[in-house]
Amino acid sequence: MTLHLLELNLNSALAEFEFLLYVAAQKILNAVFDLVKTAVKNVTGVGLLF
């Protein structure tokens, strides 16, 4: 019983860690795309819609 609870707890912690990694990766991608949009707008004067 105790080992089963430990396994469930570990699986829950791993799932939360994977979710946090996904959120961090998403924030990095958003920052990169914002940087690209800003750079294109500064060079061309045209705002990108993505």
C-alpha positions in Angstrom: 0.0 0.0 0.0 2.7 2.5 1.0 4.8 1.7 -2.2 1.7 2.3 -4.3 1.1 5.7 -2.7 4.8 6.6 -3.2 4.4 5.6 -6.9 1.3 7.7 -7.3 3.0 10.7 -5.6 6.1 10.3 -7.8 3.9 10.1 -11.0 2.0 13.2 -9.9 5.3 15.1 -9.3 6.7 14.0 -12.6 3.5 15.1 -14.4 3.6 18.5 -12.7 7.3 18.9 -13.6 6.6 18.0 -17.3 3.8 20.6 -17.3 6.1 23.2 -15.8 8.7 22.4 -18.6 5.9 22.8 -21.2 4.9 26.2 -19.7 8.5 27.4 -19.7 9.1 26.3 -23.3 5.9 28.0 -24.4 7.0 31.3 -22.7 10.4 31.0 -24.4 8.8 30.5 -27.8 6.4 33.4 -27.2 9.3 35.6 -26.3 11.2 34.5 -29.5 8.3 35.2 -31.7 7.7 38.6 -30.1 11.3 39.4 -30.7 11.0 38.4 -34.4 7.8 40.4 -34.8 9.4 43.5 -33.3 12.5 43.1 -35.4 10.5 42.8 -38.6 8.3 45.8 -37.7 11.4 47.9 -36.9 13.0 47.0 -40.3 10.0 47.0 -42.6 7.4 49.0 -40.7 5.0 46.1 -41.2 3.5 44.3 -38.2 3.2 40.5 -38.4 0.0 38.9 -37.3 1.0 35.7 -35.6 
